[in-house]
Amino acid sequence: MIAAADFLAAARAVAQDVLETMFFSPAEPVSCQHAEEFVAVRVAFQGGEMSVMISPELAVAASAAFLAEDPGGVTAEQLEMVSRELANILCGAVLSRLHPEERVALRAPEMAAPDFGSGAEVHQCFATPEGRLAITARLDCA
């Protein structure tokens, strides 16, 4: 079983590393603001599930950076593909950080309704220059 505090600490570190390294966008943990629409992806794994919510502005900017495209040319299909990949990378990196000696087994990322933590053990929001990202995790549910 994964402790919520350990998962949260790993999620904070991983989100900052991944967003800056792979998507060229620095991220800082911030207090929650969930008034806007978000693109949401859920990734289940043995021992739980993690949801990643991405503001539309950040989703477009991250997709453009990841695909080396102009932001105006990012299609809805590309945005969903990159959002799924970002959630997959974040979840895999968190679990690998928590259990480096174990093999990580994730289910395929799925587009989902935004989930800002109702009943979740872990919830953290991040701000980037391009927009916001939130991570929510439920542990011991998959």
Buried (B, 14 or more C-beta within 10 A) or exposed (E): EBEBEBBBBBBBEBBBBBBEEBBBBEBEBBEEEEEEEBBBBBBBBEBBBBBBBBBBBBBBBBBBBBBEBEEEEBEEEBBBBBBBBBBBBBBBBBBBBBEEEEEBEBBEBBEBEBBBBEEBBBBBBBBBEBBBBBBBBBBEEB
